[in-house]
């Protein structure tokens, strides 16, 4: 029995020493990982070389410059869009006034030296300086839906006029290269 007790004691001691060895290894590993983390933190806190600092500052400066350049381009684009849309709104408001001048001049048979004609010409010249262009007279041409809006159809007076524009109800206008108002036209039916 004594032998058995001695054997049991030895196995218990061996198991205990194995556990102690494992604990010691775990503690060593933990200390080593903690010390590595502390070393990394200390290295980060240490003053960097001039080259590293210069590189970081150059990188910051480059990013700041790129951000400012993007801001400048964006605001310039927004400013152009604002002027364009403001012109568009004003031009749209002035088109009916221009039409009324034309109707008045035709109805009253004013000469080129009469006041309303001079005012009409001056207004039209100023609007043209701002980019307003009249769509050319489409009578006799085929309907182009990019520039014309068909208001009505009538029977073609001749076979040659079929599918072509016969009359213009309201002139069309471009602002730059975009259509501000489509020309309202009458189209001859095809038979």
C-alpha positions in Angstrom: 0.0 0.0 0.0 2.9 2.2 0.7 4.1 1.7 -2.8 0.7 2.6 -4.2 0.6 5.8 -2.1 4.1 6.7 -3.2 3.1 6.2 -6.8 0.0 8.3 -6.4 1.9 11.0 -4.7 4.5 11.0 -7.6 1.8 11.2 -10.3 0.1 14.0 -8.4 3.4 15.9 -8.2 4.1 15.3 -11.9 0.6 16.6 -12.7 1.1 19.5 -10.4 4.5 20.4 -12.0 3.0 20.1 -15.5 0.3 22.5 -14.5 2.8 24.8 -12.9 4.9 24.6 -16.1 1.9 25.4 -18.3 1.0 28.4 -16.0 4.5 29.6 -16.2 4.5 29.4 -20.0 1.1 31.3 -20.1 2.4 34.0 -17.8 5.6 34.3 -19.9 3.5 34.6 -23.2 1.3 37.1 -21.6 4.2 39.2 -20.3 5.9 39.0 -23.7 2.7 40.2 -25.6 2.1 42.9 -23.1 5.7 44.1 -23.4 5.4 44.0 -27.2 2.3 46.2 -27.0 4.1 48.5 -24.6 7.1 48.7 -26.9 4.9 49.6 -29.9 3.2 52.3 -27.8 6.6 53.7 -26.7 7.8 53.6 -30.3 4.8 55.6 -31.4 5.4 58.2 -28.7 9.1 58.5 -29.6 10.0 61.4 -31.8 10.0 60.4 -35.4 12.8 61.2 -37.8 12.7 64.4 -39.8 12.1 62.4 -43.0 9.0 60.7 -41.5 7.7 64.0 -40.2 8.3 65.7 -43.6 6.6 62.9 -45.4 3.5 63.1 -43.2 3.3 66.9 -43.5 3.7 66.7 -47.3 0.9 64.1 -47.4 -1.4 66.4 -45.3 -0.6 69.4 -47.5 -1.3 67.4 -50.6 -4.7 66.2 -49.3 -5.6 69.7 -48.2 -4.7 71.2 -51.5 -6.8 68.6 -53.4 -9.7 69.2 -51.1 -9.5 73.0 -51.8 -9.2 72.4 -55.5 -12.4 70.3 -55.5 -14.2 73.0 -53.5 -13.1 75.7 -55.9 -14.3 73.7 -59.0 -17.6 72.8 -57.3 -18.4 76.4 -56.4 -17.4 77.7 -59.9 -19.8 75.1 -61.4 -22.6 76.1 -59.0 -22.1 79.8 -59.9 -22.3 79.1 -63.6 -25.5 77.0 -63.1 -27.0 79.8 -61.0 -26.3 82.4 -63.7 -27.7 80.1 -66.4 -30.8 79.3 -64.5 -31.3 83.0 -63.6 -31.0 83.9 -67.3 -33.4 81.2 -68.3 -36.0 82.4 -65.8 -35.8 86.0 -66.9 -35.8 85.1 -70.6 -38.9 82.9 -70.2 -40.7 85.9 -68.6 -39.6 88.3 -71.3 -40.6 86.1 -74.3 -44.4 86.9 -74.1 -43.5 90.6 -74.0 -41.4 90.1 -77.1 -44.3 88.4 -78.8 -46.7 91.2 -77.9 -44.3 93.7 -79.4 -44.2 91.8 -82.6 -48.0 91.5 -82.8 -48.4 95.2 -82.0 -46.0 96.2 -84.8 -47.8 94.0 -87.3 -51.2 95.1 -86.3 -50.4 98.8 -86.4 -48.1 98.8 -89.4 -45.4 100.8 -87.6 -42.4 102.0 -89.6 -38.8 101.3 -88.5 -38.5 104.8 -87.0 -41.6 104.5 -84.8 -41.1 104.2 -81.0 -42.5 100.7 -80.5 -40.3 99.3 -83.3 -37.2 101.0 -81.8 -37.9 99.6 -78.3 -38.6 96.2 -79.7 -35.3 96.2 -81.6 -33.4 97.4 -78.6 -35.0 94.7 -76.3 -34.3 92.0 -78.8 -30.6 93.1 -79.3 -30.0 93.1 -75.5 -31.6 89.7 -75.2 -29.4 88.3 -78.0 -26.3 89.6 -76.2 -27.4 87.4 -73.2 -27.6 84.3 -75.5 -31.2 84.4 -76.7 -31.6 83.3 -80.4 -34.7 83.0 -82.5 -35.2 79.6 -84.1 -35.1 80.2 -87.8 -38.3 80.3 -89.7 -39.4 76.7 -90.3 -42.1 77.3 -92.9 -41.7 74.8 -95.8 -39.5 72.5 -93.7 -40.3 69.0 -92.3 -41.4 69.0 -88.6 -38.4 68.6 -86.3 -39.7 67.7 -82.8 -36.4 68.9 -81.3 -37.3 72.5 -82.2 -41.0 72.5 -83.2 -44.3 71.7 -81.5 -47.2 70.8 -83.8 -50.3 72.7 -82.6 -52.6 71.5 -85.4 -52.8 69.7 -88.7 -54.6 71.0 -91.8 -55.0 69.4 -95.2 -52.0 69.9 -97.5 -52.7 72.6 -100.2 -50.4 70.7 -102.6 -48.7 67.3 -102.7 -45.4 69.0 -102.2 -46.4 70.5 -98.8 -47.4 67.1 -97.3 -45.8 66.6 -93.9 -44.2 70.1 -93.9 -44.8 73.2 -91.7 -47.2 75.6 -93.3 -47.6 78.3 -90.6 -45.9 79.5 -87.4 -48.2 80.4 -84.5 -45.5 81.4 -82.0 -41.7 81.7 -82.7 -39.3 79.4 -80.9 -36.2 80.5 -79.1 -32.9 79.0 -78.0 -30.8 80.1 -75.0 -27.3 79.2 -76.0 -27.7 75.8 -77.6 -30.7 74.7 -75.5 -34.3 75.2 -76.5 -36.0 77.8 -74.3 -39.3 77.6 -76.1 -40.4 75.4 -79.0 -41.8 77.0 -82.1 -45.6 76.3 -82.2 -46.4 75.4 -85.8 -49.2 74.1 -88.1 -48.3 71.0 -90.1 -49.9 69.9 -93.5 -51.4 66.4 -93.3 -50.1 63.6 -95.5 -52.8 62.1 -97.6 
